[in-house]
Amino acid sequence: MDIDRLQEIMQSAQLVNISFHGIPVYIQEINLENQTATVFPLDEMENEQIVDLNGLYEEGPF
């Protein structure tokens, strides 16, 4: 996913559906240097993961 769009989404007050390989996730942090994001599945908030930005997809407004 485009880094600029991810940063825009994180700064926005609007909720946007983001998924990682089809699983809805919440983005906690973006690491620009490593091109990764810290996320957790919406139904498993304790399951924090570091994922590649290319695996994230915007699915539209919440």
Summary of the structure (lengths in Angstrom):
residues: 62
radius of gyration: 10.5
end to end distance: 17.6
largest distance: 28.5
contacts: 154
relative contact order: 0.31
helix: 19%
strand: 48%
